[in-house]
Structure formats: structure tokens, C-alpha cells
Amino acid sequence: MTPVSRTEDFIATDEPVDGLQRLVARFGGHAYDPHRHETYAVGHTLSGAQAFRYRGSDRISVQDECMVIHPDEVHDGHAGAPEGFSYLMLYIEPWLVCRALGRDSLLPFVPGVVERDAGLAALIDEAFADFPNPMEPLQADAFISDVAAHLARRSDDARPQRAAALPVEKIAAARSFLAEEFDRQVTSGDLERITGLDRFELSRAFRRLLGTSPHRYLVGRRLAHARSRMAAGEGLAEVAASSGFADQSHMTRHFRARFGITPGRFAALAGAGSS
């Protein structure tokens, strides 16, 4: 994908497919309030400088540098240069990384959040070659496998890389249930019946394998659906109702915490991205 040459702020995303979603955006100043998401965020800065605060430190990614943000880590975003910044970002669900590395693997943590990494940049650029057309399934599988291996190589995690004692299949069942039932209220009792695990044991294992809590994962599925409908031009109240939120204000609170912008601003930026 060639560098973004537009001067106005915009966001463009594709439909999430099997735990993978692509985003291209440009901002001239403030971009995102502090937020966190339940996915890995793996990005390539195309132009300018993208500044953000992450794990207690100020970071900056300039043209041709890559970012790897771990799931559930708070960060924000703004321009670090007068010309603003443009970037590509892939959001990858942690369970895909675990599966690509081996079903008993723990999530790799990459301490170098910003690095000049030509190999990773090439992988990201290739993933956007046909954007916004959908990725072919085999292409997505190959990309996830390559990125997972890349994250594992760059990880300095001293923990054992195997977690055979964890109830992998039971957590997979819980994840699938949450992904399917995002538009209704789900209780701990529901997950206990599905997995046979005590709710606290379930919560600990879920976080170790997927990097977040069952509730945050459920909210993430609701927000993924909501963002897709907003990008399609659906009204915010209708989106909130169809996505499992109590009302529009409930959705707005979670949306801002997850993406760092309000639903209204996202809808406007997505409209600019499609123009």
C-alpha cells in the first residue's frame, strides 16, 4: 500500500475476519484519548510521527517504524510532528497468536514497543496490499502465523513458553460462546456451565491465555459489531441496541474506553475515509 497522501483526518477499516481486522488512518493533531483493547495492535507508521504514552513512558513512532502494543495495555495517540502522521494497524486477537505458536503457548510480550523492523513492516504492508478488499483466508492464516513467530522471536518473556496445565479447550469454548452471544447479557454462571470451571479459575485462565478478562472480551465483540455498523452508516441508537448495550450512553462509555474516541467522531472519520 502506498503512503497516505491525504491531509484531512480519517479512519478506514475493513470487516473483522476470524479475529483479524485492518485499519488505515491519518491524524494531524490529537487522535485518541487513553484507551485499551483486548487485541494485539501491530502497526507501521507510513509518514510523520505518531506519539503515544504506553506503560508509563512517552513513545514515538516515526516514518518506517513499527509498533507492537500488547493486549489490555493503556495507551493514547497524537501527532508528534507538525505534518501529523499516517499509519497502518492490524488488530489480532490473542487466541490466534496462541494457536499459531502452539495451543499451549502463553502470549508473547514484546518489550520494544517501537522499533525499526523491516521484516515486520513488510508483513504489515503485504497485509494491506488489497485493502479494503477482504483478505483471502489462506492469506490471513499465513499472515497470522508469520506475525506470531515474529512476536515470539522479539519477546524476552522469561516465563516457560508452554502452559500445558491450563484448560485450553475449556477457554476456547468460553471464547466461542462469548463471540456468538455478544448481543445479550452473559453471566458467570453461563460460562461455568459451559466450561465446568469455577468463575475465578476461569477468569485467571482466560487472562493467561487470551490477555484479557471474559467481560472485556465480550465487550470487545459488542464494540467490533458496533464499529462495523457505524462504518456502514447506521444510526448510533440503532447500533447500540443491536450490539447488546443498554443504551447509547452505555455504548459511548465503552467505545471511548476501547478506541479512545467517541462513536460520533469515529462515524465522522469513517465517513471521511470512505469519501
Secondary structure as UniProt FT lines:
FT   STRAND          10..13
FT   TURN            18..19
FT   STRAND          20..27
FT   STRAND          30..35
FT   STRAND          40..54
FT   TURN            55..56
FT   STRAND          57..62
FT   TURN            63..64
FT   STRAND          66..69
FT   TURN            71..72
FT   STRAND          75..79
FT   TURN            82..83
FT   STRAND          85..92
FT   HELIX           94..101
FT   TURN            103..104
FT   STRAND          114..115
FT   HELIX           118..127
FT   TURN            128..132
FT   HELIX           137..154
FT   TURN            164..165
FT   HELIX           168..180
FT   TURN            182..183
FT   HELIX           188..195
FT   HELIX           199..210
FT   HELIX           214..231
FT   TURN            232..233
FT   HELIX           236..242
FT   TURN            243..244
FT   HELIX           248..259
FT   HELIX           263..273
//
